Amino acid sequence: MLQRFASRLEKLTLWAGPFAGLLQLLLLGLVIFSLSRAGLVAWQWDRVAATGIVGQILVQGVRADLIMLGYLIALPLVLSPPPCVYRKRATDSLNAARRPWRVAYSCASLAGQHAAVKAGLGMTVLPKDMVPAGLATIERREGLPDLHDTEIALLSARKLSAPARRLHEHIVRSLEDLGTA
């Protein structure tokens, strides 16, 4: 019997291709959650039977299991609200790689994003020189697409007021300092 199961699993793996791991996780999760639910129903049978909707409880349980497994499979992201070049780069790359993702936390504050990542809510996309102490960079791994370099451009009018000119120069100097650090 075990050999027959292994043979079917191998066929399923070949059929699923690059999504075999996700499919196996989904099926294994459904089996574990269903066994757990069956144990709970058996333990509390008197209460469950008194509802008169045992079948509906079991079906809704499978629905909840699929939702929970979706949260496990989808990559949790910590992102700025749109429009954000890093958010767009991350989501476009993940979509192109057909990698499931979800926004676990969205915050316009970079400090808030850092705190969310440090708390383990998800991962984010930052330039390497903006990764604070306590966070690690993730080099390219299986399942994560390559993110190409992002260019920052500062556009300004031909004639700027003195305060605007000083701000422009400060931004340029700051970005140049980042490049040499």
VMD Tcl script that builds the backbone (N, CA, C; Angstrom):
set m [mol new atoms 543]
animate dup $m
set s [atomselect $m all]
$s set {name element resname resid chain x y z} {
  {N N MET 1 A 0.816 -1.191 0.000}
  {CA C MET 1 A 0.000 0.000 0.000}
  {C C MET 1 A 0.866 1.265 0.000}
  {N N LEU 2 A 1.928 1.246 0.803}
  {CA C LEU 2 A 2.818 2.398 0.865}
  {C C LEU 2 A 3.519 2.618 -0.474}
  {N N GLN 3 A 3.869 1.524 -1.135}
  {CA C GLN 3 A 4.525 1.624 -2.438}
  {C C GLN 3 A 3.568 2.219 -3.480}
  {N N ARG 4 A 2.298 1.844 -3.413}
  {CA C ARG 4 A 1.300 2.394 -4.334}
  {C C ARG 4 A 1.129 3.893 -4.103}
  {N N PHE 5 A 1.119 4.304 -2.828}
  {CA C PHE 5 A 1.012 5.727 -2.501}
  {C C PHE 5 A 2.226 6.486 -3.035}
  {N N ALA 6 A 3.432 5.918 -2.851}
  {CA C ALA 6 A 4.654 6.557 -3.333}
  {C C ALA 6 A 4.629 6.696 -4.854}
  {N N SER 7 A 4.107 5.700 -5.543}
  {CA C SER 7 A 4.004 5.745 -7.002}
  {C C SER 7 A 3.058 6.864 -7.451}
  {N N ARG 8 A 1.924 6.981 -6.756}
  {CA C ARG 8 A 0.969 8.044 -7.099}
  {C C ARG 8 A 1.548 9.420 -6.801}
  {N N LEU 9 A 2.281 9.525 -5.696}
  {CA C LEU 9 A 2.900 10.800 -5.344}
  {C C LEU 9 A 3.940 11.193 -6.384}
  {N N GLU 10 A 4.685 10.214 -6.888}
  {CA C GLU 10 A 5.673 10.493 -7.923}
  {C C GLU 10 A 5.000 10.985 -9.204}
  {N N LYS 11 A 3.903 10.365 -9.592}
  {CA C LYS 11 A 3.162 10.804 -10.785}
  {C C LYS 11 A 2.629 12.222 -10.599}
  {N N LEU 12 A 2.103 12.492 -9.408}
  {CA C LEU 12 A 1.581 13.827 -9.104}
  {C C LEU 12 A 2.698 14.864 -9.161}
  {N N THR 13 A 3.878 14.501 -8.649}
  {CA C THR 13 A 5.024 15.409 -8.654}
  {C C THR 13 A 5.461 15.715 -10.077}
  {N N LEU 14 A 5.512 14.711 -10.926}
  {CA C LEU 14 A 5.879 14.929 -12.327}
  {C C LEU 14 A 4.839 15.796 -13.028}
  {N N TRP 15 A 3.570 15.568 -12.728}
  {CA C TRP 15 A 2.493 16.350 -13.342}
  {C C TRP 15 A 2.546 17.812 -12.907}
  {N N ALA 16 A 2.838 18.062 -11.615}
  {CA C ALA 16 A 2.796 19.422 -11.068}
  {C C ALA 16 A 4.015 20.246 -11.444}
  {N N GLY 17 A 5.102 19.610 -11.857}
  {CA C GLY 17 A 6.303 20.340 -12.268}
  {C C GLY 17 A 6.860 21.200 -11.145}
  {N N PRO 18 A 7.106 22.499 -11.432}
  {CA C PRO 18 A 7.728 23.359 -10.421}
  {C C PRO 18 A 6.816 23.642 -9.227}
  {N N PHE 19 A 5.540 23.331 -9.346}
  {CA C PHE 19 A 4.605 23.571 -8.248}
  {C C PHE 19 A 4.395 22.329 -7.383}
  {N N ALA 20 A 5.221 21.310 -7.594}
  {CA C ALA 20 A 5.061 20.055 -6.854}
  {C C ALA 20 A 5.182 20.271 -5.348}
  {N N GLY 21 A 6.155 21.055 -4.925}
  {CA C GLY 21 A 6.324 21.307 -3.493}
  {C C GLY 21 A 5.119 21.981 -2.872}
  {N N LEU 22 A 4.575 22.963 -3.586}
  {CA C LEU 22 A 3.381 23.655 -3.078}
  {C C LEU 22 A 2.179 22.712 -3.026}
  {N N LEU 23 A 2.037 21.887 -4.057}
  {CA C LEU 23 A 0.926 20.949 -4.093}
  {C C LEU 23 A 1.050 19.905 -2.981}
  {N N GLN 24 A 2.266 19.419 -2.762}
  {CA C GLN 24 A 2.480 18.463 -1.675}
  {C C GLN 24 A 2.177 19.098 -0.322}
  {N N LEU 25 A 2.611 20.356 -0.126}
  {CA C LEU 25 A 2.313 21.069 1.118}
  {C C LEU 25 A 0.806 21.214 1.302}
  {N N LEU 26 A 0.115 21.546 0.237}
  {CA C LEU 26 A -1.335 21.714 0.301}
  {C C LEU 26 A -2.020 20.396 0.675}
  {N N LEU 27 A -1.652 19.324 0.002}
  {CA C LEU 27 A -2.280 18.030 0.282}
  {C C LEU 27 A -1.951 17.528 1.687}
  {N N LEU 28 A -0.696 17.648 2.076}
  {CA C LEU 28 A -0.308 17.213 3.413}
  {C C LEU 28 A -1.013 18.056 4.472}
  {N N GLY 29 A -1.098 19.362 4.235}
  {CA C GLY 29 A -1.800 20.240 5.164}
  {C C GLY 29 A -3.262 19.875 5.300}
  {N N LEU 30 A -3.916 19.582 4.174}
  {CA C LEU 30 A -5.324 19.180 4.233}
  {C C LEU 30 A -5.508 17.880 5.011}
  {N N VAL 31 A -4.602 16.936 4.823}
  {CA C VAL 31 A -4.692 15.668 5.556}
  {C C VAL 31 A -4.523 15.920 7.053}
  {N N ILE 32 A -3.502 16.678 7.419}
  {CA C ILE 32 A -3.245 16.936 8.844}
  {C C ILE 32 A -4.397 17.706 9.477}
  {N N PHE 33 A -4.859 18.768 8.815}
  {CA C PHE 33 A -5.964 19.562 9.361}
  {C C PHE 33 A -7.245 18.727 9.456}
  {N N SER 34 A -7.503 17.895 8.447}
  {CA C SER 34 A -8.718 17.065 8.464}
  {C C SER 34 A -8.669 16.032 9.586}
  {N N LEU 35 A -7.507 15.419 9.785}
  {CA C LEU 35 A -7.371 14.472 10.888}
  {C C LEU 35 A -7.549 15.175 12.237}
  {N N SER 36 A -7.008 16.366 12.334}
  {CA C SER 36 A -7.165 17.139 13.564}
  {C C SER 36 A -8.636 17.461 13.817}
  {N N ARG 37 A -9.349 17.881 12.767}
  {CA C ARG 37 A -10.768 18.209 12.895}
  {C C ARG 37 A -11.575 16.963 13.255}
  {N N ALA 38 A -11.232 15.822 12.636}
  {CA C ALA 38 A -11.939 14.578 12.945}
  {C C ALA 38 A -11.736 14.206 14.413}
  {N N GLY 39 A -10.536 14.416 14.922}
  {CA C GLY 39 A -10.275 14.156 16.331}
  {C C GLY 39 A -11.081 15.072 17.242}
  {N N LEU 40 A -11.165 16.345 16.875}
  {CA C LEU 40 A -11.955 17.291 17.672}
  {C C LEU 40 A -13.441 16.941 17.635}
  {N N VAL 41 A -13.919 16.554 16.454}
  {CA C VAL 41 A -15.335 16.178 16.331}
  {C C VAL 41 A -15.616 14.939 17.178}
  {N N ALA 42 A -14.699 13.956 17.118}
  {CA C ALA 42 A -14.894 12.741 17.921}
  {C C ALA 42 A -14.867 13.073 19.414}
  {N N TRP 43 A -13.975 13.947 19.809}
  {CA C TRP 43 A -13.835 14.326 21.219}
  {C C TRP 43 A -15.085 15.044 21.732}
  {N N GLN 44 A -15.638 15.909 20.893}
  {CA C GLN 44 A -16.795 16.718 21.291}
  {C C GLN 44 A -18.053 16.262 20.542}
  {N N TRP 45 A -18.167 14.959 20.260}
  {CA C TRP 45 A -19.255 14.451 19.432}
  {C C TRP 45 A -20.636 14.872 19.930}
  {N N ASP 46 A -20.886 14.805 21.214}
  {CA C ASP 46 A -22.214 15.157 21.740}
  {C C ASP 46 A -22.589 16.590 21.359}
  {N N ARG 47 A -21.655 17.498 21.506}
  {CA C ARG 47 A -21.921 18.904 21.162}
  {C C ARG 47 A -22.090 19.093 19.659}
  {N N VAL 48 A -21.225 18.440 18.879}
  {CA C VAL 48 A -21.286 18.573 17.424}
  {C C VAL 48 A -22.583 17.980 16.886}
  {N N ALA 49 A -22.944 16.803 17.346}
  {CA C ALA 49 A -24.165 16.138 16.882}
  {C C ALA 49 A -25.403 16.949 17.249}
  {N N ALA 50 A -25.363 17.647 18.376}
  {CA C ALA 50 A -26.511 18.442 18.816}
  {C C ALA 50 A -26.796 19.616 17.874}
  {N N THR 51 A -25.809 20.040 17.113}
  {CA C THR 51 A -26.037 21.154 16.184}
  {C C THR 51 A -26.895 20.727 15.000}
  {N N GLY 52 A -26.814 19.461 14.630}
  {CA C GLY 52 A -27.588 18.975 13.494}
  {C C GLY 52 A -26.992 19.339 12.142}
  {N N ILE 53 A -25.794 19.913 12.131}
  {CA C ILE 53 A -25.162 20.323 10.865}
  {C C ILE 53 A -23.728 19.791 10.778}
  {N N VAL 54 A -23.545 18.530 11.106}
  {CA C VAL 54 A -22.210 17.930 11.126}
  {C C VAL 54 A -21.539 18.058 9.751}
  {N N GLY 55 A -22.253 17.744 8.689}
  {CA C GLY 55 A -21.687 17.836 7.333}
  {C C GLY 55 A -21.244 19.246 6.996}
  {N N GLN 56 A -22.077 20.210 7.339}
  {CA C GLN 56 A -21.738 21.604 7.058}
  {C C GLN 56 A -20.511 22.039 7.859}
  {N N ILE 57 A -20.405 21.589 9.092}
  {CA C ILE 57 A -19.237 21.916 9.909}
  {C C ILE 57 A -17.963 21.372 9.258}
  {N N LEU 58 A -18.028 20.137 8.768}
  {CA C LEU 58 A -16.856 19.530 8.143}
  {C C LEU 58 A -16.480 20.249 6.842}
  {N N VAL 59 A -17.465 20.584 6.026}
  {CA C VAL 59 A -17.197 21.283 4.757}
  {C C VAL 59 A -16.621 22.670 5.026}
  {N N GLN 60 A -17.200 23.403 5.978}
  {CA C GLN 60 A -16.682 24.732 6.305}
  {C C GLN 60 A -15.281 24.635 6.908}
  {N N GLY 61 A -14.999 23.529 7.587}
  {CA C GLY 61 A -13.659 23.315 8.122}
  {C C GLY 61 A -12.628 23.176 7.014}
  {N N VAL 62 A -12.976 22.436 5.959}
  {CA C VAL 62 A -12.066 22.299 4.818}
  {C C VAL 62 A -11.849 23.662 4.160}
  {N N ARG 63 A -12.901 24.455 4.061}
  {CA C ARG 63 A -12.783 25.811 3.502}
  {C C ARG 63 A -11.806 26.646 4.323}
  {N N ALA 64 A -11.947 26.604 5.639}
  {CA C ALA 64 A -11.038 27.351 6.520}
  {C C ALA 64 A -9.606 26.821 6.393}
  {N N ASP 65 A -9.465 25.508 6.235}
  {CA C ASP 65 A -8.131 24.918 6.069}
  {C C ASP 65 A -7.461 25.438 4.807}
  {N N LEU 66 A -8.203 25.506 3.708}
  {CA C LEU 66 A -7.631 26.004 2.451}
  {C C LEU 66 A -7.190 27.457 2.588}
  {N N ILE 67 A -7.967 28.249 3.316}
  {CA C ILE 67 A -7.586 29.654 3.545}
  {C C ILE 67 A -6.291 29.706 4.348}
  {N N MET 68 A -6.201 28.927 5.417}
  {CA C MET 68 A -4.993 28.912 6.244}
  {C C MET 68 A -3.779 28.433 5.448}
  {N N LEU 69 A -3.956 27.418 4.630}
  {CA C LEU 69 A -2.847 26.927 3.819}
  {C C LEU 69 A -2.415 27.965 2.792}
  {N N GLY 70 A -3.375 28.732 2.285}
  {CA C GLY 70 A -3.033 29.818 1.374}
  {C C GLY 70 A -2.132 30.839 2.039}
  {N N TYR 71 A -2.396 31.132 3.307}
  {CA C TYR 71 A -1.532 32.054 4.042}
  {C C TYR 71 A -0.139 31.469 4.256}
  {N N LEU 72 A -0.036 30.166 4.415}
  {CA C LEU 72 A 1.268 29.537 4.584}
  {C C LEU 72 A 2.058 29.517 3.283}
  {N N ILE 73 A 1.362 29.322 2.173}
  {CA C ILE 73 A 2.032 29.200 0.877}
  {C C ILE 73 A 2.447 30.559 0.332}
  {N N ALA 74 A 1.594 31.571 0.491}
  {CA C ALA 74 A 1.872 32.894 -0.075}
  {C C ALA 74 A 2.988 33.583 0.699}
  {N N LEU 75 A 3.929 34.152 -0.022}
  {CA C LEU 75 A 5.060 34.857 0.566}
  {C C LEU 75 A 4.570 36.142 1.246}
  {N N PRO 76 A 4.798 36.309 2.554}
  {CA C PRO 76 A 4.340 37.519 3.238}
  {C C PRO 76 A 5.282 38.697 2.967}
  {N N LEU 77 A 4.717 39.792 2.495}
  {CA C LEU 77 A 5.522 40.966 2.154}
  {C C LEU 77 A 5.191 42.136 3.071}
  {N N VAL 78 A 6.203 42.918 3.378}
  {CA C VAL 78 A 6.061 44.181 4.100}
  {C C VAL 78 A 6.431 45.258 3.089}
  {N N LEU 79 A 5.453 46.090 2.729}
  {CA C LEU 79 A 5.654 47.024 1.630}
  {C C LEU 79 A 5.115 48.414 1.961}
  {N N SER 80 A 5.606 49.387 1.215}
  {CA C SER 80 A 5.027 50.726 1.268}
  {C C SER 80 A 3.733 50.712 0.471}
  {N N PRO 81 A 2.815 51.641 0.789}
  {CA C PRO 81 A 1.602 51.725 -0.039}
  {C C PRO 81 A 1.959 52.198 -1.451}
  {N N PRO 82 A 1.131 51.881 -2.440}
  {CA C PRO 82 A 1.410 52.381 -3.791}
  {C C PRO 82 A 1.240 53.893 -3.840}
  {N N PRO 83 A 1.889 54.610 -4.689}
  {CA C PRO 83 A 2.893 54.142 -5.641}
  {C C PRO 83 A 4.263 54.055 -4.969}
  {N N CYS 84 A 4.944 52.960 -5.155}
  {CA C CYS 84 A 6.288 52.758 -4.603}
  {C C CYS 84 A 7.053 51.897 -5.584}
  {N N VAL 85 A 8.220 52.356 -5.994}
  {CA C VAL 85 A 9.003 51.637 -6.996}
  {C C VAL 85 A 9.428 50.268 -6.480}
  {N N TYR 86 A 9.747 50.158 -5.186}
  {CA C TYR 86 A 10.181 48.866 -4.645}
  {C C TYR 86 A 9.005 47.895 -4.540}
  {N N ARG 87 A 7.844 48.407 -4.176}
  {CA C ARG 87 A 6.639 47.560 -4.113}
  {C C ARG 87 A 6.329 47.018 -5.506}
  {N N LYS 88 A 6.344 47.905 -6.496}
  {CA C LYS 88 A 6.037 47.490 -7.867}
  {C C LYS 88 A 7.076 46.492 -8.374}
  {N N ARG 89 A 8.330 46.745 -8.078}
  {CA C ARG 89 A 9.392 45.831 -8.521}
  {C C ARG 89 A 9.205 44.451 -7.898}
  {N N ALA 90 A 8.906 44.419 -6.594}
  {CA C ALA 90 A 8.728 43.135 -5.901}
  {C C ALA 90 A 7.518 42.385 -6.434}
  {N N THR 91 A 6.366 43.047 -6.497}
  {CA C THR 91 A 5.142 42.352 -6.900}
  {C C THR 91 A 5.174 41.953 -8.377}
  {N N ASP 92 A 5.728 42.815 -9.233}
  {CA C ASP 92 A 5.841 42.464 -10.655}
  {C C ASP 92 A 6.755 41.255 -10.850}
  {N N SER 93 A 7.878 41.236 -10.123}
  {CA C SER 93 A 8.820 40.113 -10.249}
  {C C SER 93 A 8.206 38.820 -9.738}
  {N N LEU 94 A 7.504 38.885 -8.605}
  {CA C LEU 94 A 6.868 37.682 -8.064}
  {C C LEU 94 A 5.752 37.187 -8.985}
  {N N ASN 95 A 4.975 38.124 -9.538}
  {CA C ASN 95 A 3.919 37.733 -10.481}
  {C C ASN 95 A 4.507 37.088 -11.726}
  {N N ALA 96 A 5.593 37.659 -12.239}
  {CA C ALA 96 A 6.222 37.109 -13.444}
  {C C ALA 96 A 6.777 35.706 -13.172}
  {N N ALA 97 A 7.255 35.476 -11.933}
  {CA C ALA 97 A 7.782 34.166 -11.560}
  {C C ALA 97 A 6.671 33.212 -11.119}
  {N N ARG 98 A 5.430 33.708 -11.119}
  {CA C ARG 98 A 4.254 32.934 -10.702}
  {C C ARG 98 A 4.417 32.423 -9.275}
  {N N ARG 99 A 4.967 33.298 -8.408}
  {CA C ARG 99 A 5.170 32.967 -6.991}
  {C C ARG 99 A 4.066 33.652 -6.194}
  {N N PRO 100 A 3.249 32.883 -5.452}
  {CA C PRO 100 A 2.172 33.499 -4.675}
  {C C PRO 100 A 2.723 34.430 -3.587}
  {N N TRP 101 A 2.061 35.546 -3.388}
  {CA C TRP 101 A 2.476 36.502 -2.369}
  {C C TRP 101 A 1.244 37.170 -1.777}
  {N N ARG 102 A 1.438 37.799 -0.628}
  {CA C ARG 102 A 0.377 38.574 0.011}
  {C C ARG 102 A 1.020 39.724 0.766}
  {N N VAL 103 A 0.309 40.812 0.898}
  {CA C VAL 103 A 0.796 41.938 1.692}
  {C C VAL 103 A 0.449 41.639 3.145}
  {N N ALA 104 A 1.475 41.374 3.946}
  {CA C ALA 104 A 1.276 41.087 5.361}
  {C C ALA 104 A 1.179 42.371 6.162}
  {N N TYR 105 A 1.863 43.426 5.694}
  {CA C TYR 105 A 1.866 44.708 6.401}
  {C C TYR 105 A 2.237 45.788 5.406}
  {N N SER 106 A 1.535 46.897 5.460}
  {CA C SER 106 A 1.822 48.024 4.584}
  {C C SER 106 A 1.946 49.281 5.431}
  {N N CYS 107 A 3.039 50.005 5.223}
  {CA C CYS 107 A 3.293 51.203 6.027}
  {C C CYS 107 A 4.144 52.170 5.210}
  {N N ALA 108 A 3.797 53.442 5.229}
  {CA C ALA 108 A 4.561 54.446 4.497}
  {C C ALA 108 A 5.876 54.767 5.199}
  {N N SER 109 A 5.976 54.469 6.480}
  {CA C SER 109 A 7.174 54.762 7.265}
  {C C SER 109 A 8.204 53.651 7.105}
  {N N LEU 110 A 9.423 54.021 6.742}
  {CA C LEU 110 A 10.498 53.038 6.618}
  {C C LEU 110 A 10.798 52.412 7.979}
  {N N ALA 111 A 10.738 53.191 9.040}
  {CA C ALA 111 A 10.959 52.649 10.388}
  {C C ALA 111 A 9.882 51.617 10.740}
  {N N GLY 112 A 8.639 51.890 10.332}
  {CA C GLY 112 A 7.556 50.942 10.564}
  {C C GLY 112 A 7.763 49.648 9.796}
  {N N GLN 113 A 8.263 49.760 8.568}
  {CA C GLN 113 A 8.552 48.563 7.775}
  {C C GLN 113 A 9.677 47.760 8.406}
  {N N HIS 114 A 10.727 48.455 8.863}
  {CA C HIS 114 A 11.835 47.759 9.520}
  {C C HIS 114 A 11.339 47.004 10.757}
  {N N ALA 115 A 10.487 47.656 11.548}
  {CA C ALA 115 A 9.954 47.022 12.757}
  {C C ALA 115 A 9.118 45.791 12.406}
  {N N ALA 116 A 8.325 45.893 11.345}
  {CA C ALA 116 A 7.488 44.762 10.936}
  {C C ALA 116 A 8.339 43.580 10.485}
  {N N VAL 117 A 9.406 43.856 9.750}
  {CA C VAL 117 A 10.290 42.775 9.297}
  {C C VAL 117 A 11.032 42.177 10.494}
  {N N LYS 118 A 11.512 43.044 11.398}
  {CA C LYS 118 A 12.202 42.537 12.600}
  {C C LYS 118 A 11.264 41.687 13.451}
  {N N ALA 119 A 9.975 42.005 13.446}
  {CA C ALA 119 A 8.992 41.229 14.209}
  {C C ALA 119 A 8.620 39.923 13.517}
  {N N GLY 120 A 9.101 39.743 12.285}
  {CA C GLY 120 A 8.848 38.486 11.579}
  {C C GLY 120 A 7.545 38.455 10.804}
  {N N LEU 121 A 6.959 39.627 10.526}
  {CA C LEU 121 A 5.694 39.643 9.785}
  {C C LEU 121 A 5.870 39.323 8.310}
  {N N GLY 122 A 7.065 39.520 7.784}
  {CA C GLY 122 A 7.289 39.248 6.372}
  {C C GLY 122 A 8.649 39.734 5.939}
  {N N MET 123 A 8.844 39.794 4.629}
  {CA C MET 123 A 10.086 40.303 4.071}
  {C C MET 123 A 9.780 41.515 3.211}
  {N N THR 124 A 10.810 42.310 2.959}
  {CA C THR 124 A 10.618 43.531 2.192}
  {C C THR 124 A 11.727 43.671 1.168}
  {N N VAL 125 A 11.602 44.671 0.317}
  {CA C VAL 125 A 12.619 44.965 -0.684}
  {C C VAL 125 A 13.219 46.320 -0.335}
  {N N LEU 126 A 14.544 46.330 -0.150}
  {CA C LEU 126 A 15.283 47.551 0.148}
  {C C LEU 126 A 16.589 47.541 -0.628}
  {N N PRO 127 A 17.143 48.720 -0.899}
  {CA C PRO 127 A 18.509 48.735 -1.425}
  {C C PRO 127 A 19.444 48.151 -0.361}
  {N N LYS 128 A 20.485 47.452 -0.782}
  {CA C LYS 128 A 21.380 46.792 0.173}
  {C C LYS 128 A 21.952 47.761 1.198}
  {N N ASP 129 A 22.246 48.993 0.775}
  {CA C ASP 129 A 22.844 49.941 1.714}
  {C C ASP 129 A 21.822 50.550 2.678}
  {N N MET 130 A 20.553 50.191 2.551}
  {CA C MET 130 A 19.523 50.679 3.474}
  {C C MET 130 A 19.038 49.597 4.437}
  {N N VAL 131 A 19.679 48.430 4.417}
  {CA C VAL 131 A 19.294 47.343 5.317}
  {C C VAL 131 A 19.907 47.632 6.685}
  {N N PRO 132 A 19.075 47.836 7.709}
  {CA C PRO 132 A 19.615 48.184 9.033}
  {C C PRO 132 A 20.205 46.974 9.752}
  {N N ALA 133 A 20.969 47.258 10.791}
  {CA C ALA 133 A 21.521 46.192 11.627}
  {C C ALA 133 A 20.354 45.385 12.206}
  {N N GLY 134 A 20.530 44.095 12.298}
  {CA C GLY 134 A 19.475 43.238 12.826}
  {C C GLY 134 A 18.640 42.583 11.739}
  {N N LEU 135 A 18.782 43.049 10.501}
  {CA C LEU 135 A 18.091 42.424 9.365}
  {C C LEU 135 A 19.132 41.861 8.417}
  {N N ALA 136 A 18.809 40.754 7.798}
  {CA C ALA 136 A 19.736 40.110 6.866}
  {C C ALA 136 A 19.213 40.235 5.447}
  {N N THR 137 A 20.125 40.308 4.500}
  {CA C THR 137 A 19.717 40.304 3.098}
  {C C THR 137 A 19.539 38.855 2.659}
  {N N ILE 138 A 18.608 38.658 1.766}
  {CA C ILE 138 A 18.349 37.328 1.215}
  {C C ILE 138 A 18.858 37.345 -0.211}
  {N N GLU 139 A 19.867 36.571 -0.454}
  {CA C GLU 139 A 20.373 36.460 -1.815}
  {C C GLU 139 A 19.391 35.614 -2.609}
  {N N ARG 140 A 19.571 35.580 -3.897}
  {CA C ARG 140 A 18.639 34.848 -4.753}
  {C C ARG 140 A 18.549 33.394 -4.327}
  {N N ARG 141 A 17.319 32.944 -4.108}
  {CA C ARG 141 A 17.043 31.561 -3.732}
  {C C ARG 141 A 16.002 30.994 -4.682}
  {N N GLU 142 A 15.846 29.685 -4.641}
  {CA C GLU 142 A 14.817 29.051 -5.445}
  {C C GLU 142 A 13.451 29.576 -5.011}
  {N N GLY 143 A 12.664 29.992 -5.958}
  {CA C GLY 143 A 11.334 30.497 -5.652}
  {C C GLY 143 A 11.272 32.002 -5.516}
  {N N LEU 144 A 12.425 32.658 -5.390}
  {CA C LEU 144 A 12.440 34.117 -5.321}
  {C C LEU 144 A 13.093 34.654 -6.592}
  {N N PRO 145 A 12.417 35.556 -7.274}
  {CA C PRO 145 A 12.965 36.075 -8.530}
  {C C PRO 145 A 14.104 37.064 -8.286}
  {N N ASP 146 A 14.897 37.249 -9.305}
  {CA C ASP 146 A 15.981 38.215 -9.264}
  {C C ASP 146 A 15.391 39.624 -9.354}
  {N N LEU 147 A 15.843 40.503 -8.498}
  {CA C LEU 147 A 15.412 41.901 -8.556}
  {C C LEU 147 A 16.560 42.721 -9.135}
  {N N HIS 148 A 16.309 43.368 -10.223}
  {CA C HIS 148 A 17.345 44.150 -10.876}
  {C C HIS 148 A 17.539 45.470 -10.143}
  {N N ASP 149 A 18.656 46.137 -10.435}
  {CA C ASP 149 A 18.940 47.414 -9.792}
  {C C ASP 149 A 17.851 48.434 -10.117}
  {N N THR 150 A 17.646 49.334 -9.164}
  {CA C THR 150 A 16.674 50.402 -9.334}
  {C C THR 150 A 17.425 51.724 -9.415}
  {N N GLU 151 A 17.017 52.554 -10.320}
  {CA C GLU 151 A 17.654 53.850 -10.485}
  {C C GLU 151 A 16.781 54.930 -9.859}
  {N N ILE 152 A 17.427 55.851 -9.165}
  {CA C ILE 152 A 16.714 56.987 -8.582}
  {C C ILE 152 A 17.114 58.226 -9.379}
  {N N ALA 153 A 16.134 58.979 -9.832}
  {CA C ALA 153 A 16.395 60.197 -10.591}
  {C C ALA 153 A 15.730 61.375 -9.898}
  {N N LEU 154 A 16.434 62.475 -9.852}
  {CA C LEU 154 A 15.900 63.705 -9.268}
  {C C LEU 154 A 15.656 64.687 -10.406}
  {N N LEU 155 A 14.415 65.055 -10.616}
  {CA C LEU 155 A 14.055 65.990 -11.667}
  {C C LEU 155 A 13.784 67.352 -11.039}
  {N N SER 156 A 14.216 68.383 -11.718}
  {CA C SER 156 A 13.963 69.724 -11.184}
  {C C SER 156 A 13.725 70.696 -12.332}
  {N N ALA 157 A 13.127 71.817 -11.978}
  {CA C ALA 157 A 12.900 72.875 -12.965}
  {C C ALA 157 A 14.243 73.532 -13.295}
  {N N ARG 158 A 14.294 74.213 -14.421}
  {CA C ARG 158 A 15.541 74.883 -14.815}
  {C C ARG 158 A 15.909 75.978 -13.818}
  {N N LYS 159 A 14.907 76.738 -13.402}
  {CA C LYS 159 A 15.164 77.824 -12.452}
  {C C LYS 159 A 14.507 77.459 -11.125}
  {N N LEU 160 A 15.325 77.349 -10.079}
  {CA C LEU 160 A 14.828 77.024 -8.744}
  {C C LEU 160 A 15.069 78.202 -7.809}
  {N N SER 161 A 14.195 78.340 -6.837}
  {CA C SER 161 A 14.419 79.352 -5.803}
  {C C SER 161 A 15.633 78.910 -4.986}
  {N N ALA 162 A 16.182 79.810 -4.205}
  {CA C ALA 162 A 17.376 79.492 -3.410}
  {C C ALA 162 A 17.122 78.315 -2.454}
  {N N PRO 163 A 15.998 78.285 -1.700}
  {CA C PRO 163 A 15.767 77.127 -0.825}
  {C C PRO 163 A 15.616 75.817 -1.607}
  {N N ALA 164 A 14.943 75.873 -2.752}
  {CA C ALA 164 A 14.764 74.666 -3.566}
  {C C ALA 164 A 16.105 74.198 -4.114}
  {N N ARG 165 A 16.963 75.134 -4.513}
  {CA C ARG 165 A 18.292 74.792 -5.031}
  {C C ARG 165 A 19.114 74.108 -3.927}
  {N N ARG 166 A 19.067 74.657 -2.678}
  {CA C ARG 166 A 19.823 74.058 -1.568}
  {C C ARG 166 A 19.312 72.639 -1.259}
  {N N LEU 167 A 17.990 72.468 -1.301}
  {CA C LEU 167 A 17.422 71.135 -1.082}
  {C C LEU 167 A 17.883 70.174 -2.172}
  {N N HIS 168 A 17.862 70.627 -3.416}
  {CA C HIS 168 A 18.317 69.822 -4.545}
  {C C HIS 168 A 19.762 69.389 -4.334}
  {N N GLU 169 A 20.620 70.321 -3.971}
  {CA C GLU 169 A 22.039 70.019 -3.763}
  {C C GLU 169 A 22.228 69.053 -2.584}
  {N N HIS 170 A 21.443 69.242 -1.533}
  {CA C HIS 170 A 21.532 68.352 -0.367}
  {C C HIS 170 A 21.138 66.914 -0.743}
  {N N ILE 171 A 20.082 66.771 -1.506}
  {CA C ILE 171 A 19.640 65.434 -1.924}
  {C C ILE 171 A 20.711 64.770 -2.789}
  {N N VAL 172 A 21.266 65.507 -3.735}
  {CA C VAL 172 A 22.299 64.959 -4.610}
  {C C VAL 172 A 23.520 64.540 -3.791}
  {N N ARG 173 A 23.977 65.406 -2.870}
  {CA C ARG 173 A 25.122 65.070 -2.021}
  {C C ARG 173 A 24.844 63.824 -1.170}
  {N N SER 174 A 23.649 63.754 -0.604}
  {CA C SER 174 A 23.297 62.615 0.235}
  {C C SER 174 A 23.308 61.311 -0.554}
  {N N LEU 175 A 22.769 61.346 -1.756}
  {CA C LEU 175 A 22.768 60.145 -2.592}
  {C C LEU 175 A 24.189 59.774 -3.034}
  {N N GLU 176 A 25.009 60.784 -3.319}
  {CA C GLU 176 A 26.384 60.496 -3.674}
  {C C GLU 176 A 27.137 59.882 -2.491}
  {N N ASP 177 A 26.873 60.395 -1.274}
  {CA C ASP 177 A 27.504 59.847 -0.068}
  {C C ASP 177 A 27.099 58.396 0.149}
  {N N LEU 178 A 25.835 58.068 -0.126}
  {CA C LEU 178 A 25.381 56.675 -0.011}
  {C C LEU 178 A 26.150 55.775 -0.963}
  {N N GLY 179 A 26.421 56.300 -2.164}
  {CA C GLY 179 A 27.123 55.515 -3.174}
  {C C GLY 179 A 28.571 55.231 -2.821}
  {N N THR 180 A 29.180 56.100 -1.998}
  {CA C THR 180 A 30.585 55.889 -1.629}
  {C C THR 180 A 30.746 55.203 -0.294}
  {N N ALA 181 A 29.621 55.049 0.431}
  {CA C ALA 181 A 29.721 54.442 1.772}
  {C C ALA 181 A 29.871 52.946 1.697}
}
mol reanalyze $m
mol bondsrecalc $m
mol representation Tube
mol addrep $m
